[in-house]
Amino acid sequence: MTTTDLSWFKSSYSSGDGDNCVEVATQAHAIHVRDSKDANLRPLTISPSAWAAFTAHAVEVEQP
């Protein structure tokens, strides 16, 4: 499977004009993350558990 075969989505926090966005594609065994400005670059691929830890930490940091 290539990254073009994946179903990519942008964060709900992304701006409406499409710049400075992160796109994510999920699979059972891997989470793929890429910069929407250059989708041809190889994405960062991490485990689902690492992604869960990252997003949980990001939510904690965002809380006032």
PDB file of N, CA, C and O in Angstrom:
ATOM      1  N   MET A   1       0.838  -1.180   0.000  1.00  0.00           N
ATOM      2  CA  MET A   1       0.000   0.000   0.000  1.00  0.00           C
ATOM      3  C   MET A   1       0.886   1.246   0.000  1.00  0.00           C
ATOM      4  O   MET A   1       1.850   1.331   0.760  1.00  0.00           O
ATOM      5  N   THR A   2       0.555   2.197  -0.846  1.00  0.00           N
ATOM      6  CA  THR A   2       1.283   3.466  -0.874  1.00  0.00           C
ATOM      7  C   THR A   2       0.489   4.518  -0.119  1.00  0.00           C
ATOM      8  O   THR A   2      -0.680   4.310   0.207  1.00  0.00           O
ATOM      9  N   THR A   3       1.128   5.648   0.157  1.00  0.00           N
ATOM     10  CA  THR A   3       0.429   6.695   0.896  1.00  0.00           C
ATOM     11  C   THR A   3      -0.714   7.292   0.091  1.00  0.00           C
ATOM     12  O   THR A   3      -1.616   7.895   0.673  1.00  0.00           O
ATOM     13  N   THR A   4      -0.705   7.146  -1.223  1.00  0.00           N
ATOM     14  CA  THR A   4      -1.829   7.644  -2.019  1.00  0.00           C
ATOM     15  C   THR A   4      -3.050   6.750  -1.859  1.00  0.00           C
ATOM     16  O   THR A   4      -4.168   7.174  -2.156  1.00  0.00           O
ATOM     17  N   ASP A   5      -2.855   5.523  -1.396  1.00  0.00           N
ATOM     18  CA  ASP A   5      -3.970   4.603  -1.157  1.00  0.00           C
ATOM     19  C   ASP A   5      -4.657   4.841   0.184  1.00  0.00           C
ATOM     20  O   ASP A   5      -5.727   4.291   0.444  1.00  0.00           O
ATOM     21  N   LEU A   6      -4.044   5.657   1.028  1.00  0.00           N
ATOM     22  CA  LEU A   6      -4.589   5.904   2.363  1.00  0.00           C
ATOM     23  C   LEU A   6      -5.668   6.976   2.321  1.00  0.00           C
ATOM     24  O   LEU A   6      -5.719   7.789   1.398  1.00  0.00           O
ATOM     25  N   SER A   7      -6.514   6.967   3.315  1.00  0.00           N
ATOM     26  CA  SER A   7      -7.570   7.971   3.438  1.00  0.00           C
ATOM     27  C   SER A   7      -7.096   9.037   4.424  1.00  0.00           C
ATOM     28  O   SER A   7      -7.128   8.826   5.637  1.00  0.00           O
ATOM     29  N   TRP A   8      -6.659  10.176   3.902  1.00  0.00           N
ATOM     30  CA  TRP A   8      -6.090  11.254   4.705  1.00  0.00           C
ATOM     31  C   TRP A   8      -7.178  12.208   5.180  1.00  0.00           C
ATOM     32  O   TRP A   8      -8.157  12.443   4.472  1.00  0.00           O
ATOM     33  N   PHE A   9      -7.006  12.755   6.376  1.00  0.00           N
ATOM     34  CA  PHE A   9      -7.912  13.796   6.862  1.00  0.00           C
ATOM     35  C   PHE A   9      -7.111  14.848   7.621  1.00  0.00           C
ATOM     36  O   PHE A   9      -6.030  14.574   8.142  1.00  0.00           O
ATOM     37  N   LYS A  10      -7.663  16.052   7.671  1.00  0.00           N
ATOM     38  CA  LYS A  10      -7.012  17.160   8.371  1.00  0.00           C
ATOM     39  C   LYS A  10      -7.632  17.338   9.744  1.00  0.00           C
ATOM     40  O   LYS A  10      -8.784  16.975   9.981  1.00  0.00           O
ATOM     41  N   SER A  11      -6.854  17.895  10.625  1.00  0.00           N
ATOM     42  CA  SER A  11      -7.324  18.190  11.971  1.00  0.00           C
ATOM     43  C   SER A  11      -8.476  19.184  11.939  1.00  0.00           C
ATOM     44  O   SER A  11      -8.531  20.060  11.076  1.00  0.00           O
ATOM     45  N   SER A  12      -9.381  19.040  12.874  1.00  0.00           N
ATOM     46  CA  SER A  12     -10.478  20.014  12.991  1.00  0.00           C
ATOM     47  C   SER A  12      -9.951  21.373  13.440  1.00  0.00           C
ATOM     48  O   SER A  12     -10.667  22.371  13.357  1.00  0.00           O
ATOM     49  N   TYR A  13      -8.715  21.422  13.912  1.00  0.00           N
ATOM     50  CA  TYR A  13      -8.097  22.683  14.312  1.00  0.00           C
ATOM     51  C   TYR A  13      -7.412  23.384  13.139  1.00  0.00           C
ATOM     52  O   TYR A  13      -6.910  24.496  13.307  1.00  0.00           O
ATOM     53  N   SER A  14      -7.378  22.771  11.968  1.00  0.00           N
ATOM     54  CA  SER A  14      -6.736  23.375  10.806  1.00  0.00           C
ATOM     55  C   SER A  14      -7.500  24.608  10.362  1.00  0.00           C
ATOM     56  O   SER A  14      -8.719  24.699  10.511  1.00  0.00           O
ATOM     57  N   SER A  15      -6.751  25.553   9.814  1.00  0.00           N
ATOM     58  CA  SER A  15      -7.396  26.769   9.316  1.00  0.00           C
ATOM     59  C   SER A  15      -8.161  26.462   8.035  1.00  0.00           C
ATOM     60  O   SER A  15      -7.859  25.488   7.345  1.00  0.00           O
ATOM     61  N   GLY A  16      -9.133  27.276   7.723  1.00  0.00           N
ATOM     62  CA  GLY A  16      -9.972  27.057   6.550  1.00  0.00           C
ATOM     63  C   GLY A  16      -9.290  27.297   5.234  1.00  0.00           C
ATOM     64  O   GLY A  16      -9.773  26.830   4.202  1.00  0.00           O
ATOM     65  N   ASP A  17      -8.162  28.023   5.229  1.00  0.00           N
ATOM     66  CA  ASP A  17      -7.501  28.332   3.963  1.00  0.00           C
ATOM     67  C   ASP A  17      -6.504  27.266   3.532  1.00  0.00           C
ATOM     68  O   ASP A  17      -5.866  27.418   2.490  1.00  0.00           O
ATOM     69  N   GLY A  18      -6.351  26.195   4.302  1.00  0.00           N
ATOM     70  CA  GLY A  18      -5.568  25.043   3.860  1.00  0.00           C
ATOM     71  C   GLY A  18      -4.077  25.089   4.119  1.00  0.00           C
ATOM     72  O   GLY A  18      -3.372  24.139   3.778  1.00  0.00           O
ATOM     73  N   ASP A  19      -3.571  26.169   4.715  1.00  0.00           N
ATOM     74  CA  ASP A  19      -2.133  26.211   4.975  1.00  0.00           C
ATOM     75  C   ASP A  19      -1.841  25.790   6.413  1.00  0.00           C
ATOM     76  O   ASP A  19      -2.722  25.807   7.273  1.00  0.00           O
ATOM     77  N   ASN A  20      -0.604  25.418   6.651  1.00  0.00           N
ATOM     78  CA  ASN A  20      -0.153  25.007   7.982  1.00  0.00           C
ATOM     79  C   ASN A  20      -1.006  23.895   8.578  1.00  0.00           C
ATOM     80  O   ASN A  20      -1.391  23.959   9.746  1.00  0.00           O
ATOM     81  N   CYS A  21      -1.298  22.888   7.786  1.00  0.00           N
ATOM     82  CA  CYS A  21      -2.141  21.784   8.235  1.00  0.00           C
ATOM     83  C   CYS A  21      -1.337  20.492   8.354  1.00  0.00           C
ATOM     84  O   CYS A  21      -0.358  20.272   7.642  1.00  0.00           O
ATOM     85  N   VAL A  22      -1.774  19.674   9.252  1.00  0.00           N
ATOM     86  CA  VAL A  22      -1.253  18.323   9.390  1.00  0.00           C
ATOM     87  C   VAL A  22      -2.360  17.384   8.950  1.00  0.00           C
ATOM     88  O   VAL A  22      -3.517  17.545   9.339  1.00  0.00           O
ATOM     89  N   GLU A  23      -2.001  16.405   8.139  1.00  0.00           N
ATOM     90  CA  GLU A  23      -2.956  15.392   7.707  1.00  0.00           C
ATOM     91  C   GLU A  23      -2.575  14.062   8.343  1.00  0.00           C
ATOM     92  O   GLU A  23      -1.397  13.772   8.550  1.00  0.00           O
ATOM     93  N   VAL A  24      -3.579  13.269   8.644  1.00  0.00           N
ATOM     94  CA  VAL A  24      -3.376  11.987   9.301  1.00  0.00           C
ATOM     95  C   VAL A  24      -4.141  10.910   8.536  1.00  0.00           C
ATOM     96  O   VAL A  24      -5.248  11.139   8.049  1.00  0.00           O
ATOM     97  N   ALA A  25      -3.529   9.737   8.441  1.00  0.00           N
ATOM     98  CA  ALA A  25      -4.192   8.553   7.886  1.00  0.00           C
ATOM     99  C   ALA A  25      -3.969   7.426   8.886  1.00  0.00           C
ATOM    100  O   ALA A  25      -2.850   7.207   9.351  1.00  0.00           O
ATOM    101  N   THR A  26      -5.030   6.724   9.209  1.00  0.00           N
ATOM    102  CA  THR A  26      -4.913   5.662  10.211  1.00  0.00           C
ATOM    103  C   THR A  26      -5.077   4.281   9.594  1.00  0.00           C
ATOM    104  O   THR A  26      -5.848   4.074   8.657  1.00  0.00           O
ATOM    105  N   GLN A  27      -4.331   3.361  10.148  1.00  0.00           N
ATOM    106  CA  GLN A  27      -4.455   1.940   9.847  1.00  0.00           C
ATOM    107  C   GLN A  27      -4.417   1.216  11.181  1.00  0.00           C
ATOM    108  O   GLN A  27      -4.054   1.814  12.194  1.00  0.00           O
ATOM    109  N   ALA A  28      -4.777  -0.034  11.201  1.00  0.00           N
ATOM    110  CA  ALA A  28      -4.797  -0.789  12.452  1.00  0.00           C
ATOM    111  C   ALA A  28      -3.404  -0.866  13.079  1.00  0.00           C
ATOM    112  O   ALA A  28      -3.279  -0.862  14.304  1.00  0.00           O
ATOM    113  N   HIS A  29      -2.370  -0.936  12.264  1.00  0.00           N
ATOM    114  CA  HIS A  29      -1.009  -1.134  12.764  1.00  0.00           C
ATOM    115  C   HIS A  29      -0.138   0.116  12.711  1.00  0.00           C
ATOM    116  O   HIS A  29       0.993   0.084  13.195  1.00  0.00           O
ATOM    117  N   ALA A  30      -0.634   1.233  12.131  1.00  0.00           N
ATOM    118  CA  ALA A  30       0.207   2.416  11.975  1.00  0.00           C
ATOM    119  C   ALA A  30      -0.632   3.680  11.807  1.00  0.00           C
ATOM    120  O   ALA A  30      -1.746   3.649  11.285  1.00  0.00           O
ATOM    121  N   ILE A  31      -0.065   4.784  12.265  1.00  0.00           N
ATOM    122  CA  ILE A  31      -0.639   6.104  12.044  1.00  0.00           C
ATOM    123  C   ILE A  31       0.361   6.868  11.192  1.00  0.00           C
ATOM    124  O   ILE A  31       1.549   6.910  11.512  1.00  0.00           O
ATOM    125  N   HIS A  32      -0.111   7.470  10.115  1.00  0.00           N
ATOM    126  CA  HIS A  32       0.741   8.213   9.202  1.00  0.00           C
ATOM    127  C   HIS A  32       0.401   9.699   9.338  1.00  0.00           C
ATOM    128  O   HIS A  32      -0.771  10.076   9.357  1.00  0.00           O
ATOM    129  N   VAL A  33       1.435  10.533   9.432  1.00  0.00           N
ATOM    130  CA  VAL A  33       1.253  11.969   9.609  1.00  0.00           C
ATOM    131  C   VAL A  33       2.087  12.678   8.551  1.00  0.00           C
ATOM    132  O   VAL A  33       3.252  12.344   8.337  1.00  0.00           O
ATOM    133  N   ARG A  34       1.471  13.674   7.883  1.00  0.00           N
ATOM    134  CA  ARG A  34       2.213  14.413   6.856  1.00  0.00           C
ATOM    135  C   ARG A  34       1.819  15.890   6.872  1.00  0.00           C
ATOM    136  O   ARG A  34       0.792  16.276   7.430  1.00  0.00           O
ATOM    137  N   ASP A  35       2.657  16.689   6.249  1.00  0.00           N
ATOM    138  CA  ASP A  35       2.408  18.117   6.070  1.00  0.00           C
ATOM    139  C   ASP A  35       1.560  18.280   4.816  1.00  0.00           C
ATOM    140  O   ASP A  35       1.942  17.808   3.745  1.00  0.00           O
ATOM    141  N   SER A  36       0.416  18.941   4.939  1.00  0.00           N
ATOM    142  CA  SER A  36      -0.482  19.072   3.790  1.00  0.00           C
ATOM    143  C   SER A  36       0.103  19.924   2.677  1.00  0.00           C
ATOM    144  O   SER A  36      -0.347  19.831   1.535  1.00  0.00           O
ATOM    145  N   LYS A  37       1.102  20.758   2.981  1.00  0.00           N
ATOM    146  CA  LYS A  37       1.703  21.605   1.951  1.00  0.00           C
ATOM    147  C   LYS A  37       2.554  20.808   0.975  1.00  0.00           C
ATOM    148  O   LYS A  37       2.754  21.239  -0.161  1.00  0.00           O
ATOM    149  N   ASP A  38       3.060  19.652   1.399  1.00  0.00           N
ATOM    150  CA  ASP A  38       3.886  18.827   0.515  1.00  0.00           C
ATOM    151  C   ASP A  38       3.550  17.357   0.744  1.00  0.00           C
ATOM    152  O   ASP A  38       4.286  16.631   1.412  1.00  0.00           O
ATOM    153  N   ALA A  39       2.442  16.944   0.186  1.00  0.00           N
ATOM    154  CA  ALA A  39       1.953  15.576   0.377  1.00  0.00           C
ATOM    155  C   ALA A  39       2.844  14.536  -0.291  1.00  0.00           C
ATOM    156  O   ALA A  39       2.652  13.340  -0.074  1.00  0.00           O
ATOM    157  N   ASN A  40       3.810  14.962  -1.096  1.00  0.00           N
ATOM    158  CA  ASN A  40       4.706  14.013  -1.750  1.00  0.00           C
ATOM    159  C   ASN A  40       5.852  13.574  -0.861  1.00  0.00           C
ATOM    160  O   ASN A  40       6.527  12.588  -1.157  1.00  0.00           O
ATOM    161  N   LEU A  41       6.082  14.306   0.237  1.00  0.00           N
ATOM    162  CA  LEU A  41       7.123  13.885   1.174  1.00  0.00           C
ATOM    163  C   LEU A  41       6.683  12.630   1.903  1.00  0.00           C
ATOM    164  O   LEU A  41       5.491  12.395   2.101  1.00  0.00           O
ATOM    165  N   ARG A  42       7.643  11.838   2.294  1.00  0.00           N
ATOM    166  CA  ARG A  42       7.346  10.611   3.034  1.00  0.00           C
ATOM    167  C   ARG A  42       6.752  10.982   4.398  1.00  0.00           C
ATOM    168  O   ARG A  42       7.328  11.802   5.112  1.00  0.00           O
ATOM    169  N   PRO A  43       5.630  10.402   4.763  1.00  0.00           N
ATOM    170  CA  PRO A  43       5.013  10.757   6.041  1.00  0.00           C
ATOM    171  C   PRO A  43       5.745  10.134   7.230  1.00  0.00           C
ATOM    172  O   PRO A  43       6.474   9.152   7.090  1.00  0.00           O
ATOM    173  N   LEU A  44       5.537  10.719   8.374  1.00  0.00           N
ATOM    174  CA  LEU A  44       5.988  10.140   9.626  1.00  0.00           C
ATOM    175  C   LEU A  44       5.025   9.003   9.948  1.00  0.00           C
ATOM    176  O   LEU A  44       3.810   9.195   9.905  1.00  0.00           O
ATOM    177  N   THR A  45       5.545   7.836  10.268  1.00  0.00           N
ATOM    178  CA  THR A  45       4.710   6.687  10.593  1.00  0.00           C
ATOM    179  C   THR A  45       5.033   6.237  12.006  1.00  0.00           C
ATOM    180  O   THR A  45       6.185   5.948  12.330  1.00  0.00           O
ATOM    181  N   ILE A  46       3.997   6.181  12.848  1.00  0.00           N
ATOM    182  CA  ILE A  46       4.180   5.807  14.245  1.00  0.00           C
ATOM    183  C   ILE A  46       3.136   4.770  14.647  1.00  0.00           C
ATOM    184  O   ILE A  46       2.159   4.541  13.934  1.00  0.00           O
ATOM    185  N   SER A  47       3.360   4.156  15.788  1.00  0.00           N
ATOM    186  CA  SER A  47       2.416   3.145  16.272  1.00  0.00           C
ATOM    187  C   SER A  47       1.158   3.822  16.818  1.00  0.00           C
ATOM    188  O   SER A  47       1.202   4.977  17.242  1.00  0.00           O
ATOM    189  N   PRO A  48       0.048   3.104  16.804  1.00  0.00           N
ATOM    190  CA  PRO A  48      -1.177   3.660  17.391  1.00  0.00           C
ATOM    191  C   PRO A  48      -1.011   4.050  18.867  1.00  0.00           C
ATOM    192  O   PRO A  48      -1.591   5.042  19.310  1.00  0.00           O
ATOM    193  N   SER A  49      -0.231   3.285  19.624  1.00  0.00           N
ATOM    194  CA  SER A  49      -0.041   3.629  21.043  1.00  0.00           C
ATOM    195  C   SER A  49       0.770   4.918  21.195  1.00  0.00           C
ATOM    196  O   SER A  49       0.489   5.715  22.090  1.00  0.00           O
ATOM    197  N   ALA A  50       1.755   5.131  20.348  1.00  0.00           N
ATOM    198  CA  ALA A  50       2.527   6.380  20.386  1.00  0.00           C
ATOM    199  C   ALA A  50       1.648   7.566  19.998  1.00  0.00           C
ATOM    200  O   ALA A  50       1.751   8.636  20.597  1.00  0.00           O
ATOM    201  N   TRP A  51       0.788   7.383  19.000  1.00  0.00           N
ATOM    202  CA  TRP A  51      -0.136   8.446  18.590  1.00  0.00           C
ATOM    203  C   TRP A  51      -1.111   8.780  19.719  1.00  0.00           C
ATOM    204  O   TRP A  51      -1.388   9.952  19.973  1.00  0.00           O
ATOM    205  N   ALA A  52      -1.626   7.767  20.388  1.00  0.00           N
ATOM    206  CA  ALA A  52      -2.554   7.980  21.500  1.00  0.00           C
ATOM    207  C   ALA A  52      -1.872   8.760  22.623  1.00  0.00           C
ATOM    208  O   ALA A  52      -2.476   9.658  23.209  1.00  0.00           O
ATOM    209  N   ALA A  53      -0.631   8.426  22.923  1.00  0.00           N
ATOM    210  CA  ALA A  53       0.106   9.142  23.964  1.00  0.00           C
ATOM    211  C   ALA A  53       0.346  10.598  23.546  1.00  0.00           C
ATOM    212  O   ALA A  53       0.197  11.509  24.361  1.00  0.00           O
ATOM    213  N   PHE A  54       0.710  10.817  22.296  1.00  0.00           N
ATOM    214  CA  PHE A  54       0.942  12.174  21.801  1.00  0.00           C
ATOM    215  C   PHE A  54      -0.329  13.014  21.872  1.00  0.00           C
ATOM    216  O   PHE A  54      -0.300  14.137  22.377  1.00  0.00           O
ATOM    217  N   THR A  55      -1.442  12.483  21.372  1.00  0.00           N
ATOM    218  CA  THR A  55      -2.681  13.268  21.374  1.00  0.00           C
ATOM    219  C   THR A  55      -3.196  13.502  22.790  1.00  0.00           C
ATOM    220  O   THR A  55      -3.765  14.558  23.067  1.00  0.00           O
ATOM    221  N   ALA A  56      -3.009  12.536  23.693  1.00  0.00           N
ATOM    222  CA  ALA A  56      -3.419  12.736  25.081  1.00  0.00           C
ATOM    223  C   ALA A  56      -2.593  13.852  25.728  1.00  0.00           C
ATOM    224  O   ALA A  56      -3.123  14.668  26.482  1.00  0.00           O
ATOM    225  N   HIS A  57      -1.323  13.880  25.433  1.00  0.00           N
ATOM    226  CA  HIS A  57      -0.461  14.937  25.966  1.00  0.00           C
ATOM    227  C   HIS A  57      -0.829  16.296  25.367  1.00  0.00           C
ATOM    228  O   HIS A  57      -0.843  17.304  26.075  1.00  0.00           O
ATOM    229  N   ALA A  58      -1.121  16.325  24.083  1.00  0.00           N
ATOM    230  CA  ALA A  58      -1.496  17.581  23.438  1.00  0.00           C
ATOM    231  C   ALA A  58      -2.768  18.148  24.058  1.00  0.00           C
ATOM    232  O   ALA A  58      -2.877  19.363  24.226  1.00  0.00           O
ATOM    233  N   VAL A  59      -3.720  17.304  24.398  1.00  0.00           N
ATOM    234  CA  VAL A  59      -4.968  17.755  25.044  1.00  0.00           C
ATOM    235  C   VAL A  59      -4.643  18.312  26.433  1.00  0.00           C
ATOM    236  O   VAL A  59      -5.188  19.345  26.823  1.00  0.00           O
ATOM    237  N   GLU A  60      -3.774  17.648  27.174  1.00  0.00           N
ATOM    238  CA  GLU A  60      -3.394  18.131  28.510  1.00  0.00           C
ATOM    239  C   GLU A  60      -2.728  19.494  28.440  1.00  0.00           C
ATOM    240  O   GLU A  60      -3.018  20.366  29.259  1.00  0.00           O
ATOM    241  N   VAL A  61      -1.845  19.689  27.481  1.00  0.00           N
ATOM    242  CA  VAL A  61      -1.121  20.942  27.332  1.00  0.00           C
ATOM    243  C   VAL A  61      -2.081  22.066  26.943  1.00  0.00           C
ATOM    244  O   VAL A  61      -1.903  23.207  27.368  1.00  0.00           O
ATOM    245  N   GLU A  62      -3.085  21.754  26.148  1.00  0.00           N
ATOM    246  CA  GLU A  62      -4.024  22.749  25.670  1.00  0.00           C
ATOM    247  C   GLU A  62      -4.981  23.214  26.768  1.00  0.00           C
ATOM    248  O   GLU A  62      -5.456  24.348  26.725  1.00  0.00           O
ATOM    249  N   GLN A  63      -5.268  22.370  27.737  1.00  0.00           N
ATOM    250  CA  GLN A  63      -6.203  22.710  28.811  1.00  0.00           C
ATOM    251  C   GLN A  63      -5.642  23.858  29.645  1.00  0.00           C
ATOM    252  O   GLN A  63      -4.471  23.823  30.024  1.00  0.00           O
ATOM    253  N   PRO A  64      -6.464  24.886  29.940  1.00  0.00           N
ATOM    254  CA  PRO A  64      -5.959  26.014  30.759  1.00  0.00           C
ATOM    255  C   PRO A  64      -5.769  25.631  32.204  1.00  0.00           C
ATOM    256  O   PRO A  64      -5.355  26.460  33.013  1.00  0.00           O
TER     257      PRO A  64
END
